[in-house]
Amino acid sequence: MHTYLIEQDKTSATIGFKDANLTLITPLMKKLNEDSNVKLVRYIDSHPELKDRALHVEVSKGKPLDAIKKASEAVAKYYSN
């Protein structure tokens, strides 16, 4: 699975997933929802302007990509044990 940045501003970011697998996206969303600085997590399965699945994250504090990175590291750590 390959991830890429679709768009970003101060409080939100949307990342795309090529050949997405919900097995990894679902725990990532769970970790993001557990973060008190994350305001909104939205999974986009189909969209007229996107070919791939995407994840939209909005934060109330901090940087959206930092929240995604933190959640990704937590998921990776959990599955590597």
Secondary structure, DSSP 8 states (H G I E B T S, - for coil): -EEEEEEE-SSEEEEEEET--HHHHHHHHHHHHH-TTEEEEEEES-BTTBSSEEEEEEESSS-HHHHHHHHHHHHHHHHH-
